[in-house]
Amino acid sequence: MDSDEELARLTRRVAGAAEAVVGLRDRPDLRVVRSLVAESLTFGASSDDRFGGVLLVIDELVGNAYRHASAVRDLHVARTAENLLVEVGDGDRDVTAVRACRAGSGRFGLRLVGQLSLEWGVRADRDGKVVWALVPIREFPAGP
């Protein structure tokens, strides 16, 4: 294999590491979801990167969708150098319950999402709604 082919293969691998999409329609176990995301997003990560916070956010947002939405769609996670954008889509158009939680009257889990995220929220889309969170990956230092 020549160097151009190797470079193209590596480029595809790195590009794929910057994004993960997991179909949730069949409601895969949360352990499987976490594993798929971790495998996709930790390639080439710095030793200073911390993915525990984002895995907790994923657990909470996907778990909430499983509990409260009738038609769960997908999980999309996009990685930049400093942050991960986590988005969970479902088929329910009503955003009022999530917005009420956002305003402070919510469940413990969404308060945890707020603590671990730079920002989080909900938006309607043509297929329902998307609950999202922007999570820093270097927020929690490795230690002394």
Disulfide bonds with the S-S distance in Angstrom:
none
